[in-house]
Amino acid sequence: MNVHFDEKAPRDTQVLVDTQAIRENFRNIKEMCGETTAVMPVIKANAYGHGAAEIARVLYEEGAVYLAVATLTEALELRAASDDYPLFILGHTPDRLLDRVVENRITQTVFSFRQAELLSALAEDRGVKARVHLKVDTGFHRLGTDDVEELRKILSLPGLEVEGIFSHLALAGYEDDMAQFDKFMKIADELEKGGFRFRYRHIADSIACVDYPEFRLDMVRPGALVFGLKGFHKGHIEIRQAIGMVTKISQLHRIPKGEGVSYDYCWKAPKDSVIATLPFGYADGYPRNMRDKGYVTIRGMKCPLVGVLCMDQCMADVTHVPGVSEGDIAVIYGDGTDNTMDIQEASELAGTNKNEIIARIMARPVRVYY
Ligand SMILES: *Cc1c(COP(=O)(O)O)cnc(C)c1O
Protein backbone atom coordinates (compact mmCIF):
# COMPACT_ATOMS: atom_id res chain seq x y z
CA MET A 1 0.00 0.00 0.00
CA ASN A 2 1.29 3.44 -1.00
CA VAL A 3 1.22 5.99 1.81
CA HIS A 4 0.93 9.60 0.65
CA PHE A 5 2.11 11.20 3.88
CA ASP A 6 2.44 14.97 3.59
CA GLU A 7 5.66 16.14 5.27
CA LYS A 8 4.53 19.78 4.97
CA ALA A 9 1.19 19.31 6.72
CA PRO A 10 0.88 20.84 10.21
CA ARG A 11 0.05 17.54 11.90
CA ASP A 12 1.25 13.94 11.72
CA THR A 13 -2.24 12.47 12.01
CA GLN A 14 -3.53 12.77 8.48
CA VAL A 15 -6.59 11.66 6.56
CA LEU A 16 -5.38 10.77 3.08
CA VAL A 17 -7.94 11.12 0.32
CA ASP A 18 -7.44 9.64 -3.12
CA THR A 19 -9.48 12.09 -5.21
CA GLN A 20 -8.81 10.06 -8.35
CA ALA A 21 -10.60 7.11 -6.73
CA ILE A 22 -13.59 9.35 -6.02
CA ARG A 23 -13.62 10.59 -9.62
CA GLU A 24 -13.47 7.05 -10.96
CA ASN A 25 -16.11 5.75 -8.55
CA PHE A 26 -18.40 8.60 -9.57
CA ARG A 27 -17.80 8.00 -13.29
CA ASN A 28 -18.51 4.29 -12.86
CA ILE A 29 -21.75 5.06 -11.04
CA LYS A 30 -22.80 7.43 -13.85
CA GLU A 31 -21.95 4.82 -16.43
CA MET A 32 -23.80 2.09 -14.55
CA CYS A 33 -26.93 4.25 -14.32
CA GLY A 34 -26.91 5.39 -17.95
CA GLU A 35 -27.99 8.59 -19.66
CA THR A 36 -31.52 8.78 -18.32
CA THR A 37 -30.64 8.63 -14.62
CA ALA A 38 -29.03 11.65 -12.95
CA VAL A 39 -26.56 11.04 -10.13
CA MET A 40 -26.82 13.18 -7.01
CA PRO A 41 -23.84 12.34 -4.79
CA VAL A 42 -24.53 12.63 -1.07
CA ILE A 43 -21.74 14.51 0.70
CA LYS A 44 -23.27 15.07 4.13
CA ALA A 45 -21.23 14.65 7.32
CA ASN A 46 -18.21 16.47 5.89
CA ALA A 47 -18.43 14.24 2.81
CA TYR A 48 -18.40 11.11 4.96
CA GLY A 49 -15.26 12.38 6.65
CA HIS A 50 -13.39 13.07 3.42
CA GLY A 51 -13.77 16.86 3.70
CA ALA A 52 -16.84 18.47 2.12
CA ALA A 53 -15.22 21.49 0.49
CA GLU A 54 -12.72 19.55 -1.58
CA ILE A 55 -15.06 16.68 -2.41
CA ALA A 56 -17.77 19.14 -3.54
CA ARG A 57 -15.27 20.75 -5.89
CA VAL A 58 -14.21 17.40 -7.34
CA LEU A 59 -17.75 16.10 -7.84
CA TYR A 60 -19.03 19.36 -9.28
CA GLU A 61 -16.18 19.23 -11.76
CA GLU A 62 -17.28 15.67 -12.60
CA GLY A 63 -20.73 16.93 -13.49
CA ALA A 64 -22.84 16.11 -10.43
CA VAL A 65 -26.38 17.49 -11.03
CA TYR A 66 -26.71 18.17 -7.31
CA LEU A 67 -24.59 17.99 -4.19
CA ALA A 68 -26.78 16.61 -1.42
CA VAL A 69 -26.31 17.31 2.28
CA ALA A 70 -28.38 16.61 5.37
CA THR A 71 -28.57 20.03 7.00
CA LEU A 72 -28.75 23.75 6.26
CA THR A 73 -25.43 24.30 8.03
CA GLU A 74 -23.76 21.87 5.64
CA ALA A 75 -25.40 23.55 2.65
CA LEU A 76 -24.32 27.02 3.79
CA GLU A 77 -20.73 25.87 4.16
CA LEU A 78 -20.76 24.75 0.54
CA ARG A 79 -22.60 27.85 -0.64
CA ALA A 80 -19.81 29.93 0.92
CA ALA A 81 -17.34 27.93 -1.17
CA SER A 82 -19.15 28.52 -4.45
CA ASP A 83 -22.21 30.36 -5.75
CA ASP A 84 -22.48 27.83 -8.54
CA TYR A 85 -23.02 24.60 -6.61
CA PRO A 86 -26.47 23.07 -7.04
CA LEU A 87 -27.29 22.21 -3.41
CA PHE A 88 -29.92 19.89 -2.02
CA ILE A 89 -30.97 19.45 1.62
CA LEU A 90 -32.21 15.92 2.31
CA GLY A 91 -33.33 16.70 5.84
CA HIS A 92 -35.79 18.99 7.61
CA THR A 93 -35.06 22.71 7.91
CA PRO A 94 -36.83 24.45 10.81
CA ASP A 95 -39.36 27.16 9.88
CA ARG A 96 -37.24 29.98 11.28
CA LEU A 97 -34.39 29.12 8.90
CA LEU A 98 -36.37 28.61 5.70
CA ASP A 99 -35.66 32.11 4.45
CA ARG A 100 -31.97 31.25 4.32
CA VAL A 101 -32.79 28.30 2.10
CA VAL A 102 -34.51 30.65 -0.34
CA GLU A 103 -31.84 33.32 -0.06
CA ASN A 104 -29.12 30.80 -0.84
CA ARG A 105 -30.96 29.06 -3.71
CA ILE A 106 -30.93 25.66 -2.05
CA THR A 107 -33.32 22.90 -3.10
CA GLN A 108 -35.26 21.84 -0.01
CA THR A 109 -37.03 18.64 0.96
CA VAL A 110 -40.66 19.31 1.96
CA PHE A 111 -43.30 16.97 3.33
CA SER A 112 -46.00 19.23 4.77
CA PHE A 113 -48.30 21.79 3.20
CA ARG A 114 -47.65 24.08 6.13
CA GLN A 115 -43.91 24.36 5.45
CA ALA A 116 -44.44 24.40 1.71
CA GLU A 117 -46.77 27.37 2.07
CA LEU A 118 -44.22 29.17 4.21
CA LEU A 119 -41.46 28.54 1.68
CA SER A 120 -43.72 29.69 -1.12
CA ALA A 121 -44.49 32.96 0.66
CA LEU A 122 -40.82 33.60 1.44
CA ALA A 123 -39.91 33.00 -2.19
CA GLU A 124 -42.66 35.33 -3.43
CA ASP A 125 -41.36 38.04 -1.08
CA ARG A 126 -38.03 37.75 -2.83
CA GLY A 127 -39.56 37.53 -6.28
CA VAL A 128 -38.12 34.06 -6.90
CA LYS A 129 -39.30 30.45 -6.86
CA ALA A 130 -38.16 28.07 -4.15
CA ARG A 131 -37.19 24.72 -5.61
CA VAL A 132 -38.39 21.72 -3.63
CA HIS A 133 -38.65 17.93 -3.77
CA LEU A 134 -41.60 16.24 -2.05
CA LYS A 135 -40.70 13.55 0.45
CA VAL A 136 -42.99 10.55 0.55
CA ASP A 137 -43.10 8.21 3.52
CA THR A 138 -43.36 4.70 2.09
CA GLY A 139 -42.65 2.87 5.32
CA PHE A 140 -39.37 4.12 6.79
CA HIS A 141 -41.32 6.54 9.04
CA ARG A 142 -38.47 9.02 9.28
CA LEU A 143 -39.38 12.00 7.07
CA GLY A 144 -42.21 12.27 4.59
CA THR A 145 -45.94 11.83 4.24
CA ASP A 146 -48.17 9.48 2.31
CA ASP A 147 -51.09 11.92 2.34
CA VAL A 148 -51.65 12.40 -1.39
CA GLU A 149 -54.10 15.26 -0.94
CA GLU A 150 -51.62 17.20 1.18
CA LEU A 151 -48.90 16.65 -1.43
CA ARG A 152 -51.26 17.64 -4.24
CA LYS A 153 -52.00 20.98 -2.58
CA ILE A 154 -48.26 21.74 -2.55
CA LEU A 155 -48.11 21.40 -6.34
CA SER A 156 -50.20 24.52 -6.88
CA LEU A 157 -48.33 26.92 -4.59
CA PRO A 158 -47.25 29.94 -6.65
CA GLY A 159 -43.83 30.47 -5.04
CA LEU A 160 -42.62 26.90 -5.51
CA GLU A 161 -41.02 24.95 -8.28
CA VAL A 162 -41.77 21.35 -7.37
CA GLU A 163 -38.93 19.69 -9.21
CA GLY A 164 -38.96 16.23 -7.73
CA ILE A 165 -40.46 13.61 -5.51
CA PHE A 166 -38.57 11.05 -3.49
CA SER A 167 -38.60 8.42 -0.80
CA HIS A 168 -36.07 6.38 1.13
CA LEU A 169 -35.82 2.61 1.50
CA ALA A 170 -35.45 0.76 4.78
CA LEU A 171 -33.60 -2.02 2.86
CA ALA A 172 -35.31 -4.57 5.04
CA GLY A 173 -35.34 -7.20 2.28
CA TYR A 174 -36.56 -7.55 -1.29
CA GLU A 175 -40.25 -7.89 -0.53
CA ASP A 176 -40.36 -4.93 1.84
CA ASP A 177 -38.25 -2.83 -0.55
CA MET A 178 -40.58 -3.72 -3.42
CA ALA A 179 -43.62 -2.77 -1.33
CA GLN A 180 -42.03 0.61 -0.59
CA PHE A 181 -41.16 1.11 -4.25
CA ASP A 182 -44.70 0.25 -5.36
CA LYS A 183 -46.19 2.64 -2.86
CA PHE A 184 -43.85 5.39 -4.03
CA MET A 185 -44.69 4.87 -7.69
CA LYS A 186 -48.39 4.80 -6.97
CA ILE A 187 -48.25 8.14 -5.15
CA ALA A 188 -46.04 9.73 -7.83
CA ASP A 189 -48.39 8.48 -10.58
CA GLU A 190 -51.40 9.73 -8.68
CA LEU A 191 -49.89 13.22 -8.41
CA GLU A 192 -49.00 13.21 -12.10
CA LYS A 193 -52.56 12.39 -13.15
CA GLY A 194 -53.53 16.00 -13.71
CA GLY A 195 -50.78 16.39 -16.32
CA PHE A 196 -48.11 17.60 -13.89
CA ARG A 197 -44.66 15.99 -14.40
CA PHE A 198 -41.88 15.59 -11.84
CA ARG A 199 -38.47 16.09 -13.38
CA TYR A 200 -36.88 13.75 -10.86
CA ARG A 201 -38.41 10.76 -9.08
CA HIS A 202 -35.84 9.08 -6.83
CA ILE A 203 -35.67 6.37 -4.18
CA ALA A 204 -32.28 4.62 -4.53
CA ASP A 205 -29.30 5.12 -2.21
CA SER A 206 -25.93 3.38 -2.68
CA ILE A 207 -27.09 -0.16 -2.09
CA ALA A 208 -30.37 0.14 -3.98
CA CYS A 209 -28.83 1.76 -7.04
CA VAL A 210 -26.52 -1.23 -7.51
CA ASP A 211 -28.80 -4.06 -6.39
CA TYR A 212 -32.08 -2.81 -7.91
CA PRO A 213 -31.55 -1.34 -11.40
CA GLU A 214 -35.33 -0.91 -11.73
CA PHE A 215 -35.31 1.50 -8.76
CA ARG A 216 -32.95 4.00 -10.40
CA LEU A 217 -35.74 6.03 -12.03
CA ASP A 218 -34.68 9.61 -12.91
CA MET A 219 -32.08 10.04 -10.18
CA VAL A 220 -30.03 8.10 -7.64
CA ARG A 221 -28.57 9.32 -4.35
CA PRO A 222 -25.37 7.40 -3.64
CA GLY A 223 -23.24 8.36 -0.67
CA ALA A 224 -21.04 5.49 0.53
CA LEU A 225 -20.65 4.19 -3.01
CA VAL A 226 -18.99 7.41 -4.19
CA PHE A 227 -16.40 6.92 -1.48
CA GLY A 228 -15.77 3.35 -2.54
CA LEU A 229 -17.54 1.54 0.25
CA LYS A 230 -19.33 -1.62 -0.81
CA GLY A 231 -22.64 -2.55 0.76
CA PHE A 232 -24.41 -4.12 -2.20
CA HIS A 233 -25.18 -7.83 -2.50
CA LYS A 234 -26.68 -8.76 -5.87
CA GLY A 235 -25.28 -6.23 -8.30
CA HIS A 236 -21.70 -5.25 -9.01
CA ILE A 237 -19.73 -2.10 -9.74
CA GLU A 238 -16.00 -1.36 -9.75
CA ILE A 239 -15.25 1.04 -6.93
CA ARG A 240 -12.43 1.50 -4.47
CA GLN A 241 -12.03 3.00 -1.03
CA ALA A 242 -10.73 6.56 -1.27
CA ILE A 243 -9.85 7.24 2.36
CA GLY A 244 -6.87 6.30 4.49
CA MET A 245 -5.60 7.54 7.83
CA VAL A 246 -2.02 7.58 9.02
CA THR A 247 0.16 9.04 11.73
CA LYS A 248 3.75 8.82 12.99
CA ILE A 249 5.19 7.43 16.20
CA SER A 250 5.81 10.35 18.55
CA GLN A 251 7.73 8.40 21.24
CA LEU A 252 8.94 4.90 22.10
CA HIS A 253 9.00 3.49 25.63
CA ARG A 254 10.92 0.38 26.62
CA ILE A 255 9.15 -1.04 29.66
CA PRO A 256 9.79 -4.12 31.80
CA LYS A 257 7.33 -6.99 32.17
CA GLY A 258 4.41 -6.16 34.47
CA GLU A 259 4.32 -2.39 33.83
CA GLY A 260 0.89 -0.88 33.18
CA VAL A 261 0.10 1.40 30.26
CA SER A 262 -2.45 4.25 30.02
CA TYR A 263 -5.39 5.11 32.31
CA ASP A 264 -6.23 2.58 35.00
CA TYR A 265 -3.33 0.36 33.88
CA CYS A 266 -5.94 -1.70 32.04
CA TRP A 267 -3.13 -3.32 30.09
CA LYS A 268 0.03 -4.66 31.69
CA ALA A 269 3.07 -5.76 29.71
CA PRO A 270 3.15 -9.59 29.61
CA LYS A 271 6.91 -9.40 28.96
CA ASP A 272 9.56 -6.72 28.47
CA SER A 273 7.98 -4.56 25.79
CA VAL A 274 8.42 -1.66 23.41
CA ILE A 275 5.42 0.66 23.38
CA ALA A 276 4.83 3.30 20.70
CA THR A 277 2.91 6.45 21.50
CA LEU A 278 0.75 7.61 18.61
CA PRO A 279 -0.73 11.12 18.35
CA PHE A 280 -4.34 10.23 17.59
CA GLY A 281 -7.26 9.49 19.87
CA TYR A 282 -11.00 9.36 20.14
CA ALA A 283 -11.30 13.13 19.64
CA ASP A 284 -10.07 12.48 16.11
CA GLY A 285 -13.03 10.19 15.63
CA TYR A 286 -11.29 6.89 16.22
CA PRO A 287 -13.59 4.53 18.14
CA ARG A 288 -12.59 4.30 21.79
CA ASN A 289 -13.92 0.76 21.91
CA MET A 290 -11.10 -0.36 19.61
CA ARG A 291 -9.15 -1.08 22.78
CA ASP A 292 -7.99 -4.72 22.79
CA LYS A 293 -9.27 -5.08 19.18
CA GLY A 294 -7.73 -2.34 17.04
CA TYR A 295 -4.26 -2.21 15.58
CA VAL A 296 -2.09 0.03 13.47
CA THR A 297 0.40 -1.13 10.87
CA ILE A 298 4.04 -0.18 11.28
CA ARG A 299 6.76 -1.41 8.92
CA GLY A 300 4.17 -3.77 7.43
CA MET A 301 3.39 -5.41 10.77
CA LYS A 302 0.18 -5.34 12.78
CA CYS A 303 0.71 -3.62 16.12
CA PRO A 304 -2.14 -3.99 18.62
CA LEU A 305 -3.39 -0.94 20.47
CA VAL A 306 -2.81 -1.47 24.17
CA GLY A 307 -4.41 0.17 27.17
CA VAL A 308 -7.25 2.66 27.19
CA LEU A 309 -7.39 4.96 24.18
CA CYS A 310 -6.98 8.58 25.22
CA MET A 311 -8.59 11.67 23.73
CA ASP A 312 -5.60 12.69 21.63
CA GLN A 313 -3.18 9.78 21.87
CA CYS A 314 -2.98 6.05 22.14
CA MET A 315 -0.33 3.36 22.54
CA ALA A 316 0.58 0.36 20.43
CA ASP A 317 2.72 -2.66 21.24
CA VAL A 318 5.62 -2.65 18.77
CA THR A 319 7.88 -5.11 20.59
CA HIS A 320 7.91 -7.45 17.57
CA VAL A 321 8.76 -4.80 14.95
CA PRO A 322 12.44 -4.96 13.92
CA GLY A 323 14.12 -1.57 13.70
CA VAL A 324 11.07 0.33 14.96
CA SER A 325 11.91 4.03 15.42
CA GLU A 326 10.33 7.26 16.52
CA GLY A 327 8.93 8.97 13.43
CA ASP A 328 7.90 5.72 11.75
CA ILE A 329 4.63 5.87 9.88
CA ALA A 330 1.70 4.03 11.44
CA VAL A 331 -1.22 3.21 9.18
CA ILE A 332 -4.49 3.62 11.09
CA TYR A 333 -6.87 2.93 8.19
CA GLY A 334 -5.42 1.45 5.03
CA ASP A 335 -6.73 -0.35 1.98
CA GLY A 336 -6.50 -3.82 3.52
CA THR A 337 -3.23 -4.73 1.80
CA ASP A 338 0.12 -5.13 3.58
CA ASN A 339 -1.49 -5.97 6.92
CA THR A 340 -3.46 -2.72 7.05
CA MET A 341 -6.97 -2.39 8.43
CA ASP A 342 -9.51 -1.23 5.86
CA ILE A 343 -12.79 0.51 6.70
CA GLN A 344 -14.73 -2.74 6.41
CA GLU A 345 -12.55 -4.44 9.02
CA ALA A 346 -12.59 -1.38 11.26
CA SER A 347 -16.39 -1.39 11.24
CA GLU A 348 -16.50 -5.06 12.19
CA LEU A 349 -14.00 -4.61 15.03
CA ALA A 350 -15.79 -1.54 16.37
CA GLY A 351 -19.20 -3.18 16.05
CA THR A 352 -20.69 -0.58 13.73
CA ASN A 353 -21.08 0.06 10.00
CA LYS A 354 -18.60 1.49 7.50
CA ASN A 355 -20.44 4.81 7.18
CA GLU A 356 -20.12 5.45 10.90
CA ILE A 357 -16.38 4.74 10.91
CA ILE A 358 -15.71 7.39 8.28
CA ALA A 359 -18.46 9.89 9.17
CA ARG A 360 -17.13 10.13 12.70
CA ILE A 361 -13.61 11.12 11.62
CA MET A 362 -13.34 14.65 12.94
CA ALA A 363 -12.14 17.79 11.21
CA ARG A 364 -9.05 17.82 13.45
CA PRO A 365 -6.79 15.41 11.55
CA VAL A 366 -5.50 17.29 8.51
CA ARG A 367 -6.84 16.22 5.14
CA VAL A 368 -4.31 15.45 2.46
CA TYR A 369 -5.69 15.19 -1.09
CA TYR A 370 -3.69 13.42 -3.76
C1 LIG B 1 -27.53 9.57 3.58
C2 LIG B 1 -28.62 9.43 2.58
C3 LIG B 1 -28.37 8.83 1.32
C4 LIG B 1 -27.04 8.18 0.99
O1 LIG B 1 -26.91 6.99 1.71
P1 LIG B 1 -25.77 5.89 1.35
O2 LIG B 1 -26.24 4.66 2.02
O3 LIG B 1 -24.49 6.40 1.90
O4 LIG B 1 -25.76 5.79 -0.13
C5 LIG B 1 -29.38 8.82 0.40
N1 LIG B 1 -30.60 9.36 0.67
C6 LIG B 1 -30.88 9.92 1.86
C7 LIG B 1 -32.23 10.50 2.09
C8 LIG B 1 -29.92 9.97 2.85
O5 LIG B 1 -30.20 10.53 4.03
Ligand as a Chemical Component Dictionary entry (heavy atoms), coordinates in Angstrom:
data_LIG
# 
_chem_comp.id                   LIG 
_chem_comp.type                 NON-POLYMER 
_chem_comp.pdbx_formal_charge   0 
_chem_comp.three_letter_code    LIG 
# 
loop_
_chem_comp_atom.comp_id 
_chem_comp_atom.atom_id 
_chem_comp_atom.alt_atom_id 
_chem_comp_atom.type_symbol 
_chem_comp_atom.charge 
_chem_comp_atom.model_Cartn_x 
_chem_comp_atom.model_Cartn_y 
_chem_comp_atom.model_Cartn_z 
_chem_comp_atom.pdbx_ordinal 
LIG C1 C1 C 0 -27.526 9.567  3.578  1  
LIG C2 C2 C 0 -28.617 9.433  2.576  2  
LIG C3 C3 C 0 -28.366 8.827  1.324  3  
LIG C4 C4 C 0 -27.044 8.178  0.992  4  
LIG O1 O1 O 0 -26.914 6.986  1.714  5  
LIG P1 P1 P 0 -25.770 5.893  1.348  6  
LIG O2 O2 O 0 -26.244 4.664  2.017  7  
LIG O3 O3 O 0 -24.492 6.398  1.901  8  
LIG O4 O4 O 0 -25.757 5.793  -0.125 9  
LIG C5 C5 C 0 -29.380 8.816  0.397  10 
LIG N1 N1 N 0 -30.596 9.355  0.667  11 
LIG C6 C6 C 0 -30.884 9.924  1.857  12 
LIG C7 C7 C 0 -32.233 10.502 2.089  13 
LIG C8 C8 C 0 -29.915 9.973  2.853  14 
LIG O5 O5 O 0 -30.198 10.528 4.031  15 
# 
loop_
_chem_comp_bond.comp_id 
_chem_comp_bond.atom_id_1 
_chem_comp_bond.atom_id_2 
_chem_comp_bond.value_order 
_chem_comp_bond.pdbx_ordinal 
LIG C1 C2 SING 1  
LIG C2 C3 SING 2  
LIG C2 C8 DOUB 3  
LIG C3 C4 SING 4  
LIG C3 C5 DOUB 5  
LIG C4 O1 SING 6  
LIG O1 P1 SING 7  
LIG P1 O2 DOUB 8  
LIG P1 O3 SING 9  
LIG P1 O4 SING 10 
LIG C5 N1 SING 11 
LIG N1 C6 DOUB 12 
LIG C6 C7 SING 13 
LIG C6 C8 SING 14 
LIG C8 O5 SING 15 
# 
